Amino acid sequence: MKLSIEALAAHGGFVSRQAVEKNIKWTHEGQEFTATVNVLPLSYVTAKSDIIARQIDGDPLAGRIACCIVNDDGTPVFTVADITGEADPERGPLNAPLTNELLRVIGEASSLGKLPASSPTKMKSGTSSSSTASAGTRSRKRKAPSATQSS
């Protein structure tokens, strides 16, 4: 494929700003909760957010959640301060199970961790994908001189 806007558009090079609806489940103090969230797939916008967060010593994970979790009209549900707890210290930060669930559905909506259908299959345990032909010969270590005295 020759790189062009048209070719990229035809082959998934651009990410729709259309949110994907996902169901999440998390627990807090032994109680289970469920919710439906709208998730924007990762894109240039989130990559830029990640870089900016690193440059200003911000929180890239909070930035990613704030950028990707949106309401029905595409407006972010959270600010970074909501996620980290700085917006309301009494309320505190998001709990770990909820944070993990939000990051999980962001990954799902972005097809992270999925292998393309044409990718090679995994090798069986104990096999190696490296060739022994390029390994060359083993180098020989010189033996250290003996510590015993000769007579």
N, C-alpha and C positions, 0 to 999 in steps of 0.2 A: 504494500500500500504506500502510495506517495502521500506524504503528510500535507494535508490541506484542511481548511475549516469544514468543507463538505465531507471529506473522508472521515474526519474525526466525528462529525455529527452522525454519520451513518454507522459508525462502529463504536459508539458508547464513549467517546472522548469527552463528552460534556455531561454534567450532572444536572438533572432537573431540580428546580427549586420547589418541586412539588413534595410535600411531606408524605411520609409513609406512616400509616397508623399501625402501632404495635401495642400489644398487651404486656404489662409488667406485673410482677408479683414480688413482694418483699415482706419481711417480718420486722416487727418492732415490739420488744418486751413480750415475746411469745405470741403476739397476735399477727395474723397474716392479712395483708392488704393487697388489693389489685387495683389497677387503673389502666386506662387507655391513654397513650401518649402519641403525639405527632412528632415524627423524627425527620429532620432534613439529613439526607446522606452527606457524608464528608465530601468536601470540594475545595476549590481554591480558597474560598472564604474561610473555611475552618483551618486550612493550612496556614493562612495569613494570621488568623487569631492565635494559633499555637506559637508562631514565631514571635509575634508581638508580646505575648505573655512571657516568653522566655527572656526577651530583651528587657522588659521592665520588672523582672523578678516576680512576675505574676504566677498564677496557677493555671498551667495549660489544661489540666483535666477539667477544672471548673469552667474555663473558657470554652472548652469543647462541648460540655453539657449545655452551657448557656447559649451557645451558637446553634446547637442542633435540636434542642427540645423546644417546640413551638406550639402555639395554640392554633385553633382552626383557621385563623386569618394569617398565619405565618409570623406572628409577633412572638419573640422569645418569652417563654414562661418565667425563666429565672434570669437574674443578673449573676455575675460572678460572686458578688457579695452575698446574695441569697444562699448560694451553694456553700461558700466557705464559712458562713455564719456571721460575717461582719455587718450585714445589713440589719440584723437584729440579734445581738449577743444573747438575749434571753431565750430566743428560739433556738439558736445555735446552728451548726452546719447540718447538711443532709447526713442521714445516717449511712453507714457503710453498705448495708444490703440494698438500699434504694440507689445509692451512687453506682454500685456494681450493676444493678439492673438497667439503669439508664445508659451506662457505657456499653452494656451487652447489646441493647437494641440499636444503639448508634452503629455498632459494628455490624449487626445484622442488616440494617437498612443500607449500609455501605458495602455489603457483600464481602466484609473482611473475614479472612479465615476459610473462605470457600475456594476450593480448587476448580479451575475451569475443567469442563468435561474432557478436553483434549490433553490434559496434563498426564504425565507418566504415572503409572501406579507405584505404590510404595513397594520397597523391597522387603523380602522376608527378613526377620531378625537374624542377625549374625552374618549377613552378606554385606559386601562393601561395593560402593559404586566406583571406587577409584581403580585405576588400572595398575597392575604390577609392572607392566612394561616400562612405565616411566619412572619407576621407583629407583632404578639404578642399583649399584652394589652398595653394601653396607660399608661404612667407614670403619677402619680398625683403630681402636684406642691403643695407645702405647701403654704398656704396663708400667706402673710406678715402680721405682727401684725398691728392692726389698729392704725392710727396716731391720733385718737381722744382720749381724756383723759376720763377715767371713773370717775364717781362721787361717 
